[in-house]
Amino acid sequence: MATCSAWPRWQLLRTFDNWKRSTRWFSENGDIGWFRSLFVRKVDARKDAHSNLLSKRETSNLYNIQFHNVKPECLEAYNSLEAEVQNKLHHDEDYPCEVVGSWNTWYGEQDQVVHLWRYRGGYPALTECLQKLNKNKEYLEFRKERAKMLISRRNQLLLEFSFWNEPLPRQGPNIYELRTYHLKPGTMIEWGNHWARAIKYRQENNEAVGGFFSQIGDLYVVHHLWAYENLLSREETRNSAWQKEGWDATVHYTVPLIRTMESRIMIPTSSSPLQ
């Protein structure tokens, strides 16, 4: 009966040398064709920016989210000063901007205030507003006074996902959760595709406030804003999502897209339209 035997060492070496010469020839001639196709996954080129594919074209809203780290001893004075200026800008029709919400962080980074502004009309509205503010002496004085209360500040310009509801004023009392996801570059479209199907699992209790992705500032950042009656309501609402068929698949496919994530529990300020 015939038996299988190992190849002699010289034959293995010659076979390996032949393989190296053939792949070197393909590489030098700029075409390894079928050989490379065995190992390299083909990805079709994207035909448009993800901002055009995922945002609401019909509204052209642009959002500015601001994170202000306030000196602990100045937090009360800061809230009072900020509320006064926000109310003036919010109700002044000459400025194409409006306050969506303002919050003090309860759990997360302490002594931090988060503001969300909306510019109806996109970048032209933002430019117009900034030009007018830079000529407003009262506003410039406000900025000088506010600067004395701050440790640091940063912001991002955002667009809203087309499949999320637009954030509108709501009655309280509520607590708010801002969940921030830093995605791996190149995964925003995939994230949007999964959440476009998944958002229906998280709207039964009216907890979905808004969903945004960054355009300027830290890139490939997603912010989901949720509202709950209290922390217990948050836990119950999030647990109930796991009872819906399909939610587990959303988590399974989106978690690998995330580099880091963060959750803030926030309390609205007295002047915030989102209460």
N, C-alpha and C positions, 0 to 999 in steps of 0.2 A: 504494500500500500504506500502511495506517495505521501511524503510529509513535507511541511513547509519548513524552510530553513532561513536563517538570517542572511541578509546580503553581506558579502565580504566587505571589509572596511574600505578597500581601494575603490570598489564600485560605488559605495555611498559617497565618498569624497568626490569622485568624478561627476556623479549626478548633481551634487551640490554646486560644483564649479560651473557646470553647464547652466544651471538655473541662475547663478549670479551673473554670468556673461549675458544671458538673454535679457534679464531685467535691466542690466546696465545699458544694453543697446537701446531698449525701449525708452529709458530715461533720457539718454543722450540725444535721441531723435525726437524728444518732446511728445511722445505718445506711448503711453503704456496701456491704452485702450481697455480691452477686456480684462486685463490683469488688475488694473486699478478699480474697475467697476465691481470686482468681487468684494472689495473691502471698504469702499467709500460710499456713503449714503448720499444719494442725489437729493438736493433741496432746490425746489423751483424758486427762481428770483421773485421777490415781492414786487408787485406792480404799483404800489402806492404806500405813502407813509402811514404808520399805524394810527396817527392822529386823525387822518381823514377817514380811515376805515372804522374807527371805534367811537368817534365823538358825534354829538348832535349837530348836524349841519343846519337844521332849521332854526336854531336859536342863536348860534354864534356867541354863546356866553363864554367868557373867560373868568377864571377864579384866581384869587390870590389868597393863599393860606399863609398866615404869619404866626411865628412862634416867638414870643417875647419872654425871656427869663428876667424876672423882676426881683429887685432886692427885697428880701422878706419883710423888712420894716416899712416898705413903700407900697405893698400890694393894695391896701385899701385906698390910698390916695391915687394910685395908678388907675384902679377900676373907676373911680369917680371922675377923674380927668378924661379918661378914654371914652366913657359913656357920654359925657357932655359933647365932645367933638364928633363922635359917631352919630349922635342924634341930629346934629346940624347937617352933616354931609348926607346922611341917609334921606332926609326930607327936603334937601335942596335940589330942585329939578335941574339946576344949572350944571350939576356934577353927575355924569353918567355912571355912577357907582352906587352900590347899596350893600349894607351889612347883612350877610346871611345869618351869622351867628357869632357869639363871643362866649368863651368859657374859661373858667379857672380849672386847672388840672387838679383832680382829687387824688387819684391813684396814677402813678407814673412819675414824670419829672416834676418835682415840687416847685411851687412858686412860679409856675409857668402859665401864661395866658395865651390862648389860641384864638385867633380871629380869622373868619372866612368872609371875603369880600367877593362880590359878583360885579362884573363889567358887562353890561348888555350892549353888544356891538363888538366884542372882541378887542383886538389890539388897538384899533383906532380909538375906542372908548377909553382904554387904559392910558394911551398917550395924551388924549385931551384932558383927562382928569389930572394927570401928573403935571401937565403944563399949567393948569389953572391953580393947583395947590402950591406950586413953586412961586406963584405971584400973590398968594394969600398971606398977608402979614400975620393975621390971627393964627393961621395954621402953622406958620413957621415958628411963632412963639410957643405954640403948643409942643412942637417937636423938641425945642430946646428944653422945655420943662420936663417932658417925658424922658429925655435922654438921661436926666439926673437920677431917674428911678430904675434904669435898666442895667442889667449885667451883660446881656447879649441879646441879639435878635437875628432871625433868619426867615426867609420866605421862599415860596415856590409858586410859579404860575401853573395853573391846572386847567384841564378840560374835563368835562363830565362825560361819563360813559353813556352811550345812546340808549342802553337798555335799563338804566336806572331812572327813577323818578326825579324830577327837579326838586331840590330842597326848598320847601315853602314854610312860612311861619307856622308854628303850632303852639297850642296851649300846654301848660305844664301842670304840675311839676314833673319834670323828667330828668333822668341822668342820661348822658351821652357817652358813647364809646367811639373813639377814633382808632380804628385798626389800620396800621400802616405796614405795607409790604414792600420790601426792596426786592425786585425781581432780577433774575439773571438777564443780562442784555439779550435781546432778540426774542423774548418770550411773551411780549405784551399781547400780541395777536392771539396766541394760544390761551392766555389767561382770559381775555375777553370772550373768546368762543365758549369756554367752559362756564363763565359766570353769566353769560347771556341766557343760558339754559337754567342755571342754578338760582337766579335771583327770585324766581317764583316760590322757592321753598322758604324764603325769608321775608315774605311780605304779608303774611296772614295776620300778624299782630300790629301792623303798621309801624314796624320797627325800622324799616329801611328809610334813611333820610337822604343819602346821596352817595354817589360813587365817582371818584375822580382819578385821573392819572396825570403825572407831571409832564410839563413841556419845557420849563426853564427852572434851573436849580438842580437838585439831585434828580437824576434821570432814572427811568424805569422804576418809578415809585407809584404805588397805588394807595389811595386812601378810601376806606369805607367808613361811612358815618352812620351810626345806629342810635336809636332812642329807646329807652326802657323806663318803666315806672320806678324801678329800684333795682338793686343788685340781685335780689331773688327772682324778679321778673326776667332779668337778663339770663340767669341760669336756666330757668324753665323754658324760655323761648329758644335758647340755643340747643337745649337737650331735645326739644320737640322736633327740631330739624332732622335729627338722626332717625326719627321714626318714618320719615318720608323716603320713599324709594327714589334713588337717584342722587340724594345728597352725599352719601358715602363715596360715590364715584367722583363727584366734584372734588371732594377733599383729596381723594387718592391721586387724581391727575394734576391738581394745582399745587400741592405741597412741594413736589420736586422742582417747581419753577421758582421757588422762593429762596433768596439768599439770607435775609433776616426779616423779622417781623416784630411789631411792637403794638401794645395796646395801652391807650390812655382812657381812664374814666374821668369825665369832665362834668362840672356843674355850670349851667349857663349863668352869665352875669345878669344883673337886673335889667339891662338895656337890650339884651339879646332878643331878636325876633323869634328865635328857636328857644322856647321855654320848656 
